[in-house]
């Protein structure tokens, strides 16, 4: 298990639709998770997204996309600030959304990512007792997301990265997912980002460097390079 620089996680990855405004919370969270190298900048972007999402939901409580992004954003802030309260809020929002929309692959990938990141960062005992994180629930959600996600690169890419980041021994199973991602269409920015990551990690697994693949996968997941 590799300890990331962040203590608590809600690494439910942000999803970007093919046509998203640069100022949207989705786009802001993608930038924060993948395109910032510093905690201060990343946290400022996450807080900006939360402010916008909270305001949107105050006016439009049934706004489905804002509901999902709000859960992701609070989870991200919990990760960056080591806040149990934000991590729990992210978990609760994502769980509620996933229960309401059981066939939504974005909900499943977000919830699966939340569980596995917590387990990876603080371990199964602490993650389970303090935050209710579960490796089995996380893996099940990722599997469901891949099944529901159609032929987009993002879902198998993220699932493969998360699996090998959590456990280098899972590299063979992760490679099947990563190879699928490499062959899949990449219509959105997050597809392209994670597809490129899948190629790099799959190459290390192919070369037999499972521990190196695990370390690299963790770096390529959201906020993995923030110190």
C-alpha positions as CSV (number, residue, x, y, z in Angstrom):
1,X,0.0,0.0,0.0
2,X,1.4,3.4,-0.9
3,X,0.6,6.4,1.3
4,X,-0.2,9.5,-0.7
5,X,0.6,12.9,0.6
6,X,-3.1,13.5,1.4
7,X,-4.3,11.7,4.5
8,X,-8.0,11.2,3.9
9,X,-9.4,10.5,0.5
10,X,-12.5,10.8,-1.5
11,X,-10.8,10.2,-4.8
12,X,-14.0,9.8,-6.7
13,X,-12.8,11.1,-10.0
14,X,-14.4,14.0,-11.7
15,X,-16.2,13.3,-15.0
16,X,-16.3,15.7,-17.9
17,X,-19.0,15.5,-20.5
18,X,-17.8,16.1,-24.1
19,X,-19.2,19.6,-24.2
20,X,-18.5,21.4,-20.8
21,X,-18.0,25.1,-20.2
22,X,-14.5,26.0,-19.0
23,X,-16.2,27.7,-16.0
24,X,-18.4,24.8,-15.0
25,X,-17.8,23.0,-11.7
26,X,-17.0,19.8,-13.7
27,X,-14.2,21.5,-15.6
28,X,-12.9,23.3,-12.5
29,X,-12.7,20.0,-10.6
30,X,-10.9,18.3,-13.5
31,X,-8.3,21.0,-13.5
32,X,-7.9,20.8,-9.7
33,X,-7.5,17.0,-9.8
34,X,-5.3,16.5,-12.8
35,X,-3.7,19.8,-13.8
36,X,-2.4,21.4,-10.6
37,X,0.9,20.7,-8.9
38,X,0.2,22.5,-5.6
39,X,-2.2,22.0,-2.8
40,X,-3.1,25.7,-2.4
41,X,-4.2,26.1,-6.0
42,X,-6.0,22.8,-6.0
43,X,-7.9,23.6,-2.8
44,X,-8.8,27.1,-4.2
45,X,-10.3,25.4,-7.3
46,X,-12.2,22.9,-5.2
47,X,-13.6,25.6,-3.0
48,X,-14.7,27.6,-6.0
49,X,-16.5,24.5,-7.4
50,X,-18.2,23.9,-4.0
51,X,-19.4,27.5,-3.8
52,X,-20.9,27.3,-7.3
53,X,-22.5,23.9,-6.7
54,X,-24.0,24.9,-3.3
55,X,-25.5,28.0,-4.9
56,X,-26.8,26.0,-7.8
57,X,-28.5,23.4,-5.6
58,X,-30.0,26.0,-3.4
59,X,-31.9,27.3,-6.5
60,X,-32.2,24.0,-8.3
61,X,-32.2,21.1,-5.7
62,X,-33.1,18.5,-8.4
63,X,-30.1,19.4,-10.6
64,X,-28.7,15.9,-11.2
65,X,-25.2,16.9,-12.4
66,X,-24.8,19.4,-9.6
67,X,-25.8,16.7,-7.0
68,X,-23.1,14.4,-8.3
69,X,-20.4,17.0,-8.6
70,X,-21.2,18.3,-5.1
71,X,-20.4,14.8,-3.6
72,X,-17.2,14.6,-5.6
73,X,-16.1,18.1,-4.6
74,X,-16.7,17.6,-0.8
75,X,-14.8,14.4,-1.0
76,X,-11.9,16.1,-2.8
77,X,-11.8,18.8,-0.1
78,X,-11.8,16.1,2.6
79,X,-8.8,14.6,0.8
80,X,-6.9,17.9,0.5
81,X,-7.6,19.2,4.0
82,X,-7.7,15.9,5.9
83,X,-11.2,16.7,7.1
84,X,-13.2,13.8,8.4
85,X,-16.3,15.9,8.1
86,X,-15.9,16.7,4.4
87,X,-14.9,13.1,3.7
88,X,-18.0,11.9,5.3
89,X,-20.2,14.4,3.6
90,X,-18.7,13.5,0.3
91,X,-19.4,9.8,1.0
92,X,-23.0,10.5,2.1
93,X,-23.8,12.6,-0.9
94,X,-22.3,10.1,-3.3
95,X,-24.1,7.2,-1.6
96,X,-27.4,9.0,-1.8
97,X,-26.9,9.8,-5.4
98,X,-25.8,6.3,-6.3
99,X,-28.9,4.8,-4.5
100,X,-31.1,7.2,-6.4
101,X,-29.5,6.5,-9.7
102,X,-28.3,2.9,-9.6
103,X,-27.7,2.6,-13.3
104,X,-25.5,5.7,-13.5
105,X,-21.8,4.7,-14.2
106,X,-20.6,8.1,-13.0
107,X,-22.1,7.5,-9.6
108,X,-20.6,4.1,-9.3
109,X,-17.1,5.2,-10.4
110,X,-17.2,8.1,-8.0
111,X,-18.4,6.0,-5.0
112,X,-15.9,3.2,-5.8
113,X,-13.1,5.7,-6.0
114,X,-14.1,7.1,-2.7
115,X,-13.9,3.8,-0.9
116,X,-10.6,2.6,-2.4
117,X,-8.8,5.9,-1.9
118,X,-9.7,5.9,1.8
119,X,-8.6,2.3,2.2
120,X,-5.3,3.0,0.3
121,X,-4.5,6.1,2.4
122,X,-5.4,5.1,5.9
123,X,-5.9,1.3,5.7
124,X,-8.8,-0.9,6.0
125,X,-9.3,-0.8,9.8
126,X,-9.1,3.0,10.2
127,X,-10.9,3.7,7.0
128,X,-13.7,1.3,7.9
129,X,-14.1,2.4,11.5
130,X,-13.7,6.1,11.0
131,X,-15.3,6.6,7.6
132,X,-17.1,3.4,6.7
133,X,-14.9,2.7,3.8
134,X,-14.9,-0.8,2.3
135,X,-12.5,-2.4,-0.2
136,X,-15.2,-4.9,-1.3
137,X,-17.8,-2.1,-1.8
138,X,-15.2,-0.1,-3.7
139,X,-14.3,-2.9,-6.1
140,X,-17.9,-3.8,-6.6
141,X,-18.8,-0.2,-7.5
142,X,-15.8,0.0,-10.0
143,X,-16.9,-3.2,-11.6
144,X,-20.4,-2.0,-12.0
145,X,-19.2,1.3,-13.4
146,X,-17.2,-0.5,-16.1
147,X,-20.2,-2.6,-16.9
148,X,-22.5,0.4,-17.2
149,X,-20.1,2.8,-18.8
150,X,-20.3,1.7,-22.4
151,X,-17.3,2.1,-24.7
152,X,-15.6,5.1,-23.1
153,X,-12.0,4.9,-22.0
154,X,-12.5,6.6,-18.7
155,X,-14.3,3.9,-16.8
156,X,-11.9,1.0,-17.4
157,X,-8.9,3.3,-17.2
158,X,-9.9,4.6,-13.7
159,X,-10.9,1.2,-12.5
160,X,-7.6,-0.3,-13.6
161,X,-5.5,2.5,-12.1
162,X,-7.4,2.3,-8.8
163,X,-7.0,-1.4,-8.5
164,X,-3.3,-1.5,-9.1
165,X,-2.7,1.6,-7.0
166,X,-4.3,-0.2,-4.1
167,X,-2.5,-3.5,-4.6
168,X,0.4,-4.3,-6.9
169,X,-0.6,-8.0,-6.7
170,X,-3.8,-7.0,-8.6
171,X,-1.7,-5.9,-11.6
172,X,-2.8,-8.7,-14.0
173,X,-6.5,-8.0,-13.5
174,X,-5.8,-4.2,-13.7
175,X,-4.0,-4.7,-17.0
176,X,-7.1,-6.2,-18.6
177,X,-9.0,-3.0,-17.7
178,X,-6.1,-0.7,-18.8
179,X,-5.8,-2.5,-22.2
180,X,-9.5,-2.1,-22.7
181,X,-9.2,1.7,-21.9
182,X,-6.4,2.1,-24.4
183,X,-8.5,0.7,-27.2
184,X,-11.7,2.6,-26.3
185,X,-12.9,6.0,-27.6
186,X,-11.9,9.1,-25.6
187,X,-14.5,11.7,-26.3
188,X,-14.0,13.9,-23.2
189,X,-10.9,15.4,-21.6
190,X,-11.0,13.0,-18.6
191,X,-11.1,10.1,-21.0
192,X,-8.0,11.4,-22.7
193,X,-6.2,12.0,-19.4
194,X,-6.9,8.6,-18.0
195,X,-6.3,6.8,-21.3
196,X,-2.8,8.3,-21.4
197,X,-2.3,7.2,-17.8
198,X,-3.6,3.7,-18.7
199,X,-1.0,3.4,-21.5
200,X,1.9,4.3,-19.1
201,X,0.8,1.9,-16.3
202,X,0.0,-0.9,-18.6
203,X,3.5,-0.7,-20.2
204,X,5.1,-1.2,-16.7
205,X,2.8,-4.2,-16.0
206,X,3.7,-5.7,-19.3
207,X,7.4,-5.3,-18.4
208,X,6.8,-7.1,-15.2
209,X,7.3,-4.1,-12.9
210,X,4.1,-4.4,-10.9
211,X,5.3,-2.3,-7.9
212,X,6.4,0.4,-10.3
213,X,3.0,0.3,-12.0
214,X,1.3,0.6,-8.6
215,X,3.4,3.6,-7.6
216,X,2.8,5.3,-11.0
217,X,-0.9,4.6,-10.9
218,X,-1.2,6.3,-7.6
219,X,0.6,9.4,-8.9
220,X,-1.7,9.5,-11.9
221,X,-5.0,9.4,-9.9
222,X,-6.5,12.7,-8.7
223,X,-4.1,14.8,-6.7
224,X,-1.5,12.1,-6.8
225,X,1.3,14.5,-7.5
226,X,0.4,17.2,-5.0
227,X,2.9,17.6,-2.2
